[in-house]
Amino acid sequence: MKAVITLPPVDSKGATFLEEVLRKRESWRRFSPEPLTNEEVARMMWAAQGVTRTWGGRTAPSAGALFPLEIYVVLEWGVHHYLPRNHQLLRLSGEDVREALCSAALSQVFIRDAPATVVIAVVFERVTVKYGSRGERYAMIEAGHAAQNILLQATSMGLGSVPVGAFHDERVRQVLDLPDDHRPVYLVTVGHRLK
């Protein structure tokens, strides 16, 4: 079932001013069933961890450029892992796990209803090897940067989004069948707004 999906390139010359996006950003929990387009998914993934420098620098700052984050996206058509270096998605499953993810996130129904939930996972060992236990803090700060990038990107595209911290870590890891060292720390649900 694993397949690589090359995402469309992201136009980084948008005309929206950051101040306008910041003013409009709000948590939104009512989503239409309309799926995100490949371009919208591409922009979400790039905002979270897109490569911005020839040496591999990313959209979110990373302590020591160690990049402990792993980005997953749950869509109606499956679970995918973002591969930043080539701006691709690796399809891990073709199953719709939104209902199970909703259950793992304390039955917050907007997670079931939204067309996409971005799951930010951390491989803590990538930073603790250099910074010791302080590296855990750096990784969590980085997850916050990536989440805010996703929220602002969604806002800039006229989409609704909401960050979610209330979930059972191990159950989310099991629903997505993540490797043991990929610990989910943040969810960001994204979709077309339902008024």
Backbone hydrogen bonds in HBPLUS format (Angstrom, degrees):
<---DONOR---> <-ACCEPTOR-->    atom                        ^
c    i                          cat <-CA-CA->   ^        H-A-AA   ^      H-
h    n   atom  resd res      DA  || num        DHA   H-A  angle D-A-AA Bond
n    s   type  num  typ     dist DA aas  dist angle  dist       angle   num
A0091-ARG N   A0003-ALA O   2.71 MM  88  5.14 167.1  1.72 166.7 163.3     1
A0005-ILE N   A0089-LEU O   2.71 MM  84  5.03 165.7  1.73 157.1 161.9     2
A0089-LEU N   A0005-ILE O   2.83 MM  84  5.03 161.4  1.86 146.0 151.8     3
A0007-LEU N   A0087-HIS O   3.21 MM  80  6.06 161.6  2.25 148.5 153.4     4
A0020-GLU N   A0017-PHE O   3.05 MM   3  5.41 123.5  2.38 106.0 119.4     5
A0021-VAL N   A0017-PHE O   3.20 MM   4  6.60 156.5  2.26 151.0 157.7     6
A0022-LEU N   A0018-LEU O   2.85 MM   4  6.10 166.4  1.87 161.7 165.2     7
A0023-ARG N   A0019-GLU O   3.01 MM   4  6.16 155.3  2.07 143.4 150.0     8
A0024-LYS N   A0020-GLU O   3.07 MM   4  6.27 148.2  2.18 143.7 151.9     9
A0025-ARG N   A0021-VAL O   2.98 MM   4  6.07 133.6  2.20 149.7 161.3    10
A0028-TRP N   A0161-SER O   2.85 MM 133  5.19 156.4  1.90 126.0 133.5    11
A0194-LEU N   A0030-ARG O   2.87 MM 164  5.21 156.2  1.93 134.2 129.8    12
A0032-SER N   A0192-HIS O   2.88 MM 160  5.57 160.3  1.92 149.0 155.4    13
A0041-VAL N   A0037-THR O   2.99 MM   4  6.30 162.9  2.02 155.4 159.7    14
A0042-ALA N   A0038-ASN O   2.82 MM   4  5.96 158.6  1.86 146.3 153.2    15
A0043-ARG N   A0039-GLU O   2.95 MM   4  6.20 155.7  2.01 148.2 153.8    16
A0044-MET N   A0040-GLU O   3.07 MM   4  6.32 150.3  2.16 144.3 152.2    17
A0045-MET N   A0041-VAL O   2.96 MM   4  6.23 167.1  1.98 159.7 162.1    18
A0046-TRP N   A0042-ALA O   2.93 MM   4  6.08 164.7  1.96 150.9 155.6    19
A0047-ALA N   A0043-ARG O   2.97 MM   4  6.00 155.7  2.03 138.9 145.7    20
A0048-ALA N   A0044-MET O   3.09 MM   4  6.35 149.6  2.19 144.2 152.0    21
A0049-GLN N   A0045-MET O   3.07 MM   4  6.36 166.1  2.09 159.1 160.8    22
A0050-GLY N   A0046-TRP O   2.65 MM   4  3.85 147.0  1.76 128.1 125.9    23
A0059-THR N   A0050-GLY O   2.92 MM   9  5.50 123.2  2.25 145.3 160.5    24
A0052-THR N   A0057-GLY O   2.67 MM   5  5.50 161.5  1.70 141.0 147.8    25
A0056-GLY N   A0053-ARG O   2.91 MM   3  5.27 161.9  1.94 113.6 119.4    26
A0065-ALA N   A0062-SER O   2.91 MM   3  4.89 163.1  1.94 127.8 125.3    27
A0066-LEU N   A0063-ALA O   3.35 MM   3  6.32 149.4  2.45 125.8 127.1    28
A0123-VAL N   A0068-PRO O   2.84 MM  55  5.07 154.3  1.90 141.8 150.6    29
A0070-GLU N   A0121-ALA O   2.84 MM  51  5.09 155.5  1.90 140.5 142.8    30
A0121-ALA N   A0070-GLU O   2.88 MM  51  5.09 169.3  1.89 161.5 162.5    31
A0082-TYR N   A0071-ILE O   2.81 MM  11  5.46 174.6  1.81 160.0 161.9    32
A0072-TYR N   A0119-VAL O   2.94 MM  47  4.99 161.7  1.97 148.6 153.8    33
A0119-VAL N   A0072-TYR O   2.77 MM  47  4.99 163.4  1.80 137.6 143.5    34
A0073-VAL N   A0080-HIS O   2.85 MM   7  5.27 153.4  1.92 142.0 149.3    35
A0080-HIS N   A0073-VAL O   2.98 MM   7  5.27 153.9  2.05 144.4 152.7    36
A0074-VAL N   A0117-THR O   2.86 MM  43  5.17 168.0  1.87 146.8 150.4    37
A0117-THR N   A0074-VAL O   3.04 MM  43  5.17 146.3  2.16 137.1 147.0    38
A0075-LEU N   A0078-GLY O   2.88 MM   3  5.23 175.7  1.88 161.5 162.3    39
A0078-GLY N   A0075-LEU O   3.04 MM   3  5.23 159.8  2.08 117.5 115.4    40
A0079-VAL N   A0093-SER O   2.94 MM  14  5.16 139.7  2.10 127.8 140.0    41
A0092-LEU N   A0079-VAL O   2.77 MM  13  5.52 161.9  1.81 153.2 158.9    42
A0093-SER N   A0079-VAL O   3.34 MM  14  5.16 150.5  2.43 140.6 139.2    43
A0081-HIS N   A0090-LEU O   2.91 MM   9  5.04 156.9  1.96 135.5 142.1    44
A0090-LEU N   A0081-HIS O   2.79 MM   9  5.04 161.6  1.82 144.8 151.2    45
A0083-LEU N   A0088-GLN O   2.72 MM   5  5.09 170.9  1.73 159.1 157.8    46
A0087-HIS N   A0083-LEU O   2.99 MM   4  5.72 111.8  2.47 142.2 159.7    47
A0088-GLN N   A0083-LEU O   3.15 MM   5  5.09 162.1  2.18 133.7 138.8    48
A0087-HIS N   A0084-PRO O   3.10 MM   3  4.75 150.3  2.20  96.9 106.1    49
A0101-LEU N   A0097-VAL O   2.82 MM   4  6.06 157.1  1.87 158.4 166.2    50
A0102-CYS N   A0098-ARG O   2.86 MM   4  5.98 154.0  1.93 143.6 150.7    51
A0103-SER N   A0099-GLU O   3.03 MM   4  6.33 156.8  2.09 145.5 151.1    52
A0104-ALA N   A0100-ALA O   2.96 MM   4  6.24 153.0  2.04 144.4 151.7    53
A0105-ALA N   A0101-LEU O   2.97 MM   4  6.16 125.0  2.28 138.4 153.1    54
A0105-ALA N   A0102-CYS O   3.04 MM   3  5.02 136.9  2.23  96.2 109.0    55
A0107-SER N   A0102-CYS O   2.86 MM   5  4.96 130.2  2.11 143.5 146.0    56
A0168-HIS N   A0104-ALA O   2.88 MM  64  5.62 167.6  1.89 165.0 167.5    57
A0108-GLN N   A0105-ALA O   3.34 MM   3  6.13 144.1  2.48 119.2 124.9    58
A0111-ILE N   A0108-GLN O   2.98 MM   3  5.97 161.7  2.01 131.9 136.4    59
A0112-ARG N   A0109-VAL O   3.01 MM   3  5.22 125.2  2.32 102.8 116.3    60
A0113-ASP N   A0109-VAL O   3.05 MM   4  6.35 151.8  2.13 149.5 158.2    61
A0114-ALA N   A0110-PHE O   2.90 MM   4  5.76 143.6  2.04 140.0 146.8    62
A0116-ALA N   A0190-VAL O   3.26 MM  74  5.26 134.8  2.48 166.1 167.5    63
A0190-VAL N   A0116-ALA O   2.79 MM  74  5.26 170.6  1.80 150.7 153.2    64
A0118-VAL N   A0188-VAL O   2.72 MM  70  5.03 165.0  1.74 152.1 147.7    65
A0188-VAL N   A0118-VAL O   2.82 MM  70  5.03 151.2  1.90 145.7 153.4    66
A0120-ILE N   A0186-TYR O   2.83 MM  66  5.16 173.1  1.83 160.0 161.6    67
A0185-VAL N   A0120-ILE O   2.86 MM  65  5.98 174.6  1.86 165.2 164.0    68
A0186-TYR N   A0120-ILE O   3.37 MM  66  5.16 148.3  2.47 144.0 144.7    69
A0122-VAL N   A0183-ARG O   2.86 MM  61  5.16 152.5  1.93 127.4 133.4    70
A0183-ARG N   A0122-VAL O   2.95 MM  61  5.16 169.6  1.96 144.9 141.4    71
A0126-ARG N   A0123-VAL O   3.15 MM   3  5.99 155.7  2.21 122.3 127.9    72
A0127-VAL N   A0124-PHE O   2.99 MM   3  5.74 149.7  2.08 121.1 128.2    73
A0128-THR N   A0124-PHE O   2.95 MM   4  6.11 166.2  1.97 158.0 162.1    74
A0129-VAL N   A0125-GLU O   3.26 MM   4  5.76 149.3  2.36 131.6 135.5    75
A0130-LYS N   A0127-VAL O   3.16 MM   3  5.57 142.6  2.31 106.2 115.4    76
A0131-TYR N   A0127-VAL O   2.87 MM   4  6.00 171.4  1.88 158.5 161.5    77
A0132-GLY N   A0128-THR O   2.83 MM   4  4.23 138.1  2.00 121.9 121.7    78
A0135-GLY N   A0132-GLY O   2.95 MM   3  5.61 151.0  2.04 118.4 126.2    79
A0136-GLU N   A0133-SER O   3.13 MM   3  5.72 150.7  2.22 112.4 119.1    80
A0137-ARG N   A0134-ARG O   3.01 MM   3  5.45 124.8  2.33 108.1 120.7    81
A0138-TYR N   A0134-ARG O   3.24 MM   4  6.69 158.1  2.29 147.7 153.8    82
A0139-ALA N   A0135-GLY O   2.91 MM   4  6.15 155.2  1.97 149.9 156.0    83
A0140-MET N   A0136-GLU O   3.08 MM   4  6.33 155.9  2.14 146.2 152.2    84
A0141-ILE N   A0137-ARG O   2.90 MM   4  6.18 156.6  1.95 154.7 161.6    85
A0142-GLU N   A0138-TYR O   2.96 MM   4  6.19 156.8  2.02 145.3 151.7    86
A0143-ALA N   A0139-ALA O   2.95 MM   4  6.26 149.5  2.05 143.6 152.0    87
A0144-GLY N   A0140-MET O   3.08 MM   4  6.39 149.2  2.18 143.1 150.7    88
A0144-GLY N   A0141-ILE O   3.08 MM   3  5.10 118.6  2.47  94.7 109.7    89
A0145-HIS N   A0141-ILE O   3.02 MM   4  6.45 150.3  2.11 147.4 155.8    90
A0146-ALA N   A0142-GLU O   2.97 MM   4  6.30 164.1  2.00 155.9 159.0    91
A0147-ALA N   A0143-ALA O   2.92 MM   4  6.12 160.0  1.96 148.3 154.1    92
A0148-GLN N   A0144-GLY O   2.98 MM   4  6.16 163.6  2.01 149.5 153.6    93
A0149-ASN N   A0145-HIS O   2.98 MM   4  6.28 153.8  2.05 148.1 155.8    94
A0150-ILE N   A0146-ALA O   3.04 MM   4  6.37 155.0  2.10 149.0 155.1    95
A0151-LEU N   A0147-ALA O   2.93 MM   4  6.25 163.9  1.96 155.6 159.7    96
A0152-LEU N   A0148-GLN O   2.90 MM   4  6.09 162.3  1.93 153.7 157.8    97
A0153-GLN N   A0149-ASN O   2.86 MM   4  6.01 154.8  1.93 146.5 154.2    98
A0154-ALA N   A0150-ILE O   2.87 MM   4  6.08 164.4  1.89 155.3 159.2    99
A0155-THR N   A0151-LEU O   3.05 MM   4  6.25 161.1  2.08 143.6 148.9   100
A0156-SER N   A0152-LEU O   2.90 MM   4  6.10 157.4  1.95 147.1 153.3   101
A0157-MET N   A0153-GLN O   3.15 MM   4  6.42 131.5  2.40 142.1 154.1   102
A0157-MET N   A0154-ALA O   3.10 MM   3  5.25 137.8  2.28  99.9 111.8   103
A0159-LEU N   A0154-ALA O   2.86 MM   5  4.94 153.9  1.93 155.6 147.3   104
A0158-GLY N   A0155-THR O   2.99 MM   3  5.08 163.4  2.02 108.8 113.6   105
A0160-GLY N   A0191-GLY O   2.76 MM  31  5.43 160.1  1.79 176.5 176.2   106
A0191-GLY N   A0160-GLY O   3.01 MM  31  5.43 156.2  2.07 150.0 151.1   107
A0162-VAL N   A0189-THR O   2.97 MM  27  5.38 142.6  2.11 143.3 152.6   108
A0189-THR N   A0162-VAL O   2.99 MM  27  5.38 157.4  2.04 157.8 152.5   109
A0164-VAL N   A0187-LEU O   2.69 MM  23  4.94 157.4  1.74 155.5 152.2   110
A0187-LEU N   A0164-VAL O   3.05 MM  23  4.94 159.4  2.09 151.5 153.9   111
A0172-VAL N   A0168-HIS O   2.97 MM   4  6.24 160.8  2.01 163.5 169.4   112
A0173-ARG N   A0169-ASP O   2.96 MM   4  6.23 161.8  1.99 152.1 157.7   113
A0174-GLN N   A0170-GLU O   2.92 MM   4  6.16 150.9  2.00 143.9 151.7   114
A0175-VAL N   A0171-ARG O   2.87 MM   4  6.09 159.7  1.91 150.5 155.8   115
A0176-LEU N   A0172-VAL O   3.09 MM   4  6.28 160.9  2.13 154.2 157.9   116
A0177-ASP N   A0173-ARG O   2.91 MM   4  5.76 111.5  2.39 129.1 146.5   117
A0178-LEU N   A0173-ARG O   2.93 MM   5  5.18 161.8  1.96 149.5 154.2   118
A0177-ASP N   A0174-GLN O   3.06 MM   3  4.69 140.2  2.23  91.3 103.4   119
A0182-HIS N   A0179-PRO O   3.03 MM   3  5.41 165.2  2.05 117.5 122.3   120
